[in-house]
Each structure stands twice: as structure tokens, then as C-alpha cells.
Amino acid sequence: MTNQTFSMGTSFNAGGTATVAQTTPSASQIVKDSNTANFMSDVIEASKSVPVLVDFWAPWCGPCKQLTPAIESAVRAAGGAVKLVKINVDENPDSPAQMGVRGIPALFIFNDGEVVSNRAGAAPKAALQSWIDQSI
């Protein structure tokens, strides 16, 4: 007899004992692009279940191009303990303006709907990892 897996992640082994599979969040659940219209749901509401790191960036920003891969790597390494929401400031100028962003890259970590930490400018990967670990 083989194991059968059902949609809720529960499987039954040959002896009939149920086991619940642990699921890892998909990449699209951990890292996503967002906009001003979805800020409340993607950041504020989502931060009530897991910390959310918001990256305000622009395609023309050299430091953003260096920082974003390091942020994504650090967030993925956290395995779902934190989510990343990226917001292009050229396409969504209202969100950074409301946050008081004066330059990019600008990073904010939200937890329970509130900003718990923020930083601006590029940083080495180790410094980013440390900042994320201390903030979540």
C-alpha cells in the first residue's frame, strides 16, 4: 500500500496513521512586487502574521540594483520568517512619500502593522542579514 496525500497536506501511511506535511512558502509568497493600491494588504495586513520588509527602489538606481539581490537572498534564506515586498517608486510615488522616503534604496520592516526598523542606502550582504535578523 502507498501513501496517499490529500489537498490539506495530510497523508496517511500504510498503517493508516495520519501525518501533516510541513509546507515551505513559495518564492512568490516570500518575494513580491506591489504597488500603492495593494500596500495595505501586501504590507500592513500581511505583517500581522509575519514581518514584511518593504524595499522602495527604482530601475535607474545603481545602489538598488546591487542591494535588491542581496535582500532577496537574505529573505529567501530566512525560509518564510520574513516576506519582501518591492515597490517601484517611479510607478508608485504615493507610498514612499507617505513613509517620508527622501532617497532610495529605502528599506522598512513592518511587524503587526507598524514600522519596527528602517534603513536607507546600500549595505553589504552580511550587514543586511544582521539587520533583518535583529528586526524580525
MARDO-552048 format. One record per atom (N, C-alpha, C, O): residue in three letters; x, y, z. Coordinates in steps of 0.02 Angstrom, whole numbers, plus 50000, padded with zeros to 5 digits. Layout:
// residues N
ALAXYZ
...
// end
This chain:
// residues 136
MET500424994150000
MET500005000050000
MET500445006250000
MET500965006350033
THR500255011349964
THR500645017549960
THR500315023050001
THR499735022650019
ASN500705028050015
ASN500435033950050
ASN499985037750003
ASN500105038049943
GLN499455040650030
GLN499015044849992
GLN499055051850022
GLN499025052750083
THR499125056849979
THR499155063750002
THR498535067349980
THR498315066649923
PHE498245071250025
PHE497635074850012
PHE497795082350009
PHE498345084350027
SER497335086349986
SER497465093449972
SER497685097450033
SER498025102450024
MET497515095650092
MET497695099450151
MET498395097750175
MET498605100350227
GLY498755093450140
GLY499425091650160
GLY499445085850209
GLY499975084350236
THR498875082650221
THR498855076950265
THR498955070650223
THR498645069850170
SER499375066150247
SER499465059850212
SER499355054250262
SER499445055050322
PHE499175048550236
PHE499065042650276
PHE499545037250254
PHE499585035650195
ASN499925034450303
ASN500405029350285
ASN500055022550282
ASN499445022150293
ALA500415017350267
ALA500125010750258
ALA499745008450320
ALA499265004550313
GLY499945010650379
GLY499615008550440
GLY498995012850455
GLY498665011650506
GLY498845017650413
GLY498265021850424
GLY498395027850469
GLY497925031550485
THR499005028950489
THR499175034550532
THR499235040850490
THR499575040950438
ALA498925046250513
ALA498945052550476
ALA499575056450495
ALA499775056550553
THR499875059650445
THR500425064150457
THR500285070550419
THR499995070350365
VAL500475076150447
VAL500365082650415
VAL501025084950386
VAL501525085450421
ALA501015086550322
ALA501625088850288
ALA501755096150304
ALA501295100250304
GLN502375097750317
GLN502575104650327
GLN502675107750258
GLN503015104750216
THR502385113550245
THR502475116650180
THR502905122750187
THR502845126550235
THR503345123650139
THR503765129550136
THR503445134550090
THR503215132650036
PRO503405140950109
PRO503105145850065
PRO503465146149998
PRO504065145349994
SER503085147149945
SER503375147749879
SER503735154349872
SER503635158949911
ALA504165154749821
ALA504545160949809
ALA504085166849799
ALA504235172349822
SER503505165849766
SER503045171349754
SER502685173549818
SER502425179149821
GLN502675169249868
GLN502385171149932
GLN502885174949976
GLN502685178850019
ILE503525173749965
ILE504045176850005
ILE504275183449976
ILE504405188150013
VAL504335183849909
VAL504565189849875
VAL504045191849823
VAL503865187849780
LYS503805198049828
LYS503305200149778
LYS503375207549763
LYS503595211549804
ASP503175209349702
ASP503115216349682
ASP502425218649702
ASP501945214949697
SER502385224949725
SER501735227649745
SER501675234749720
SER502095237249683
ASN501145238149743
ASN501015244949722
ASN500625248549777
ASN500455245649828
THR500485254949765
THR500135258949815
THR499445256049830
THR499235255949888
ALA499085253749779
ALA498415251149788
ALA498405244949833
ALA497915243849869
ASN498925240949832
ASN498945234749871
ASN499365235249934
ASN499475230149967
PHE499615241149950
PHE500055242050007
PHE499735239550072
PHE500055236050111
MET499115241250083
MET498775239150145
MET498745231650152
MET498905228950205
SER498555228050099
SER498505220850104
SER499185217450102
SER499315212750140
ASP499625219750056
ASP500275216450048
ASP500765217750104
ASP501205213750118
VAL500695223550138
VAL501165225450190
VAL500835225550259
VAL501015221550303
ILE500365230050268
ILE500075231050335
ILE499725224750360
ILE499875222250414
GLU499255222150321
GLU498885216150342
GLU499345210050345
GLU499295206050392
ALA499775209150295
ALA500225203450295
ALA500695203450354
ALA500885198150379
SER500895209450377
SER501365209850433
SER501055207850500
SER501405207450551
LYS500415206550500
LYS500085204150561
LYS500205196750572
LYS500085194150626
SER500435193250519
SER500595186150526
SER501335184650519
SER501575179650546
VAL501705188950484
VAL502435187950475
VAL502735194850460
VAL502425198850426
PRO503335196350485
PRO503645202750469
PRO503715203650393
PRO503835198850356
VAL503625209850371
VAL503675211450299
VAL504205216850290
VAL504165222250320
LEU504685215450248
LEU505205220250230
LEU504985223550166
LEU504855220150116
VAL504945230150166
VAL504745233950106
VAL505375237150077
VAL505745240650112
ASP505485236050013
ASP506055238849976
ASP505785243949927
ASP505465242149877
PHE505905250449940
PHE505735255649892
PHE506335256549846
PHE506895257849869
TRP506235255649781
TRP506775255549732
TRP506545258749667
TRP505955260549659
ALA507015259549620
ALA506865261949553
ALA507335258549504
ALA507905256949522
PRO507115257449442
PRO507535253949393
PRO508175257649376
PRO508665254449356
TRP508195264249382
TRP508785268149365
TRP509285268749422
TRP509835271349413
CYS509105266349480
CYS509515267049541
CYS510065261749545
CYS509925255849554
GLY510685263849536
GLY511255259249539
GLY511315255549605
GLY511375249349604
PRO511295258949663
PRO511325255349726
PRO510745250349736
PRO510825245149767
CYS510155252049708
CYS509585247449713
CYS509735240949676
CYS509565235449700
LYS510055241549618
LYS510225235549578
LYS510715231049615
LYS510695224949606
GLN511135233949656
GLN511605229949696
GLN511275227249759
GLN511415221649780
LEU510835231049788
LEU510535229249852
LEU509985224049845
LEU509945219449885
THR509555224649794
THR508975220249787
THR509155212849787
THR508835209049822
PRO509655210549749
PRO509825203449751
PRO510045201149821
PRO509895195549842
ALA510405205349857
ALA510615203549925
ALA510025203149972
ALA509995198650015
ILE509545207649965
ILE508945207450007
ILE508545201149991
ILE508335197550037
GLU508435199849927
GLU508055193849908
GLU508385187549934
GLU508035183049959
SER509045187149930
SER509405181349955
SER509315180550030
SER509185175050055
ALA509375186050067
ALA509295185750140
ALA508585183750160
ALA508495179850206
VAL508085186350124
VAL507395184750140
VAL507255177450123
VAL506925173950162
ARG507495175050066
ARG507395167950049
ARG507745163350099
ARG507485158050116
ALA508335165450122
ALA508705161450171
ALA508325160950237
ALA508415156150275
ALA507905165950252
ALA507515165850313
ALA506945160750310
ALA506635159350361
GLY506815157950251
GLY506335152450243
GLY505625154050262
GLY505265149650287
GLY505395160150251
GLY504705161850266
GLY504625165550332
GLY504065167450350
ALA505175166650369
ALA505125170450432
ALA505015177850420
ALA504825181550466
VAL505125180050359
VAL505015186950338
VAL504835186950264
VAL505075182750226
LYS504415191650243
LYS504245192450173
LYS504545198850147
LYS504685203450185
LEU504645199150081
LEU504905205150048
LEU504385207649999
LEU504125203949958
VAL504235214150005
VAL503785217549958
VAL504195223149926
VAL504445227549961
LYS504245222949860
LYS504625227949823
LYS504145232949790
LYS503665230949758
ILE504295239349799
ILE503875244549771
ILE504305249249729
ILE504755252549755
ASN504145249649665
ASN504485254049618
ASN504235261149630
ASN503645262549620
VAL504675265549652
VAL504465272449670
VAL504265276549610
VAL503875281349617
ASP504525274949551
ASP504325278649490
ASP503595277249473
ASP503235281749451
GLU503385271049481
GLU502695269149465
GLU502215270249522
GLU501605270449512
ASN502475271049583
ASN502055271749643
ASN502335277149689
ASN502585275549743
PRO502295283449670
PRO502605288649710
PRO502245290149776
PRO502545293049821
ASP501615288249783
ASP501255289749844
ASP501495285849905
ASP501555288749960
SER501645279449898
SER501855275449955
SER502495277949987
SER502505278950047
PRO503035279049948
PRO503635281649981
PRO503535288650010
PRO503825290250062
ALA503135292749977
ALA503005299550003
ALA502665299150071
ALA502835302850117
GLN502185294550079
GLN501835293750142
GLN502295291150197
GLN502185292350256
MET502815287450177
MET503295284650226
MET503855289550241
MET504275288150284
GLY503875295250206
GLY504395300150218
GLY505055298350184
GLY505585300850204
VAL505035294150134
VAL505635292150098
VAL505895298050058
VAL505525301150020
ARG506535299550067
ARG506845305250032
ARG507365302949982
ARG507585306749940
GLY507575296649988
GLY508075293849943
GLY507995286349941
GLY507705283349986
ILE508255283349888
ILE508225276149882
ILE508925273349870
ILE509365276949847
PRO509025267049886
PRO508545262349913
PRO508365264049985
PRO508765266650024
ALA507745262550002
ALA507495263450070
ALA507135257050091
ALA506715254550055
LEU507305254650150
LEU507025248350175
LEU506655249450240
LEU506895253150284
PHE506075246350246
PHE505675246650307
PHE505455239650325
PHE505255235750282
ILE505485238050389
ILE505205231650412
ILE504585233150453
ILE504605237050501
PHE504035230050433
PHE503395230650468
PHE503255224350507
PHE503385218750483
ASN502995225050568
ASN502765219450608
ASN502135221750643
ASN502125227050674
ASP501615217750640
ASP500965219450669
ASP500715226250646
ASP500425230050684
GLY500825227750582
GLY500565233850552
GLY500965240150566
GLY500765245550544
GLU501525239550601
GLU501925245350620
GLU502645244650594
GLU502895239150587
VAL502965250350580
VAL503665250250562
VAL504065248750625
VAL503995252150676
VAL504485243550622
VAL504905241850679
VAL505635243650667
VAL506035244050714
SER505825244650603
SER506505246450587
SER506535249150515
SER506125247150473
ASN507005253550503
ASN507105255850434
ASN507825257850424
ASN508195259250472
ARG508035257950362
ARG508705259950343
ARG508705262350271
ARG508275260450232
ALA509185266450254
ALA509245269150187
ALA509935267650160
ALA510415267050198
GLY509985267150094
GLY510635266250062
GLY510835258950057
GLY510525254450086
ALA511355257850018
ALA511615251150008
ALA512005248850069
ALA512235252850109
ALA512075242250075
ALA512445239250130
ALA512705232450108
ALA512405229350064
PRO513245230150137
PRO513485223350121
PRO512975218050143
PRO512575219150188
LYS513005212350110
LYS512525207050123
LYS512515204950197
LYS511985203750225
ALA513095204450227
ALA513135202450298
ALA512785207550343
ALA512455205650391
ALA512865213950327
ALA512545219150368
ALA511785218850359
ALA511415219750407
LEU511555217650298
LEU510835216850286
LEU510555210950324
LEU510035211450356
GLN510905205350320
GLN510685199350355
GLN510625200550429
GLN510135198650461
SER511125203850458
SER511125205450529
SER510535210050546
SER510185208950596
TRP510415215250505
TRP509865219850517
TRP509195216250514
TRP508755217450556
ILE509115211950466
ILE508485208150459
ILE508395203650520
ILE507865203450551
ASP508915199950538
ASP508875195350595
ASP508695199050660
ASP508305196550700
GLN508975204950670
GLN508845208850730
GLN508145211850730
GLN507855213150783
SER507865212950671
SER507225216350665
SER506615211650665
SER506055213850678
ILE506725205250652
ILE506145200750649
ILE506095196350711
ILE505635192350716
// end
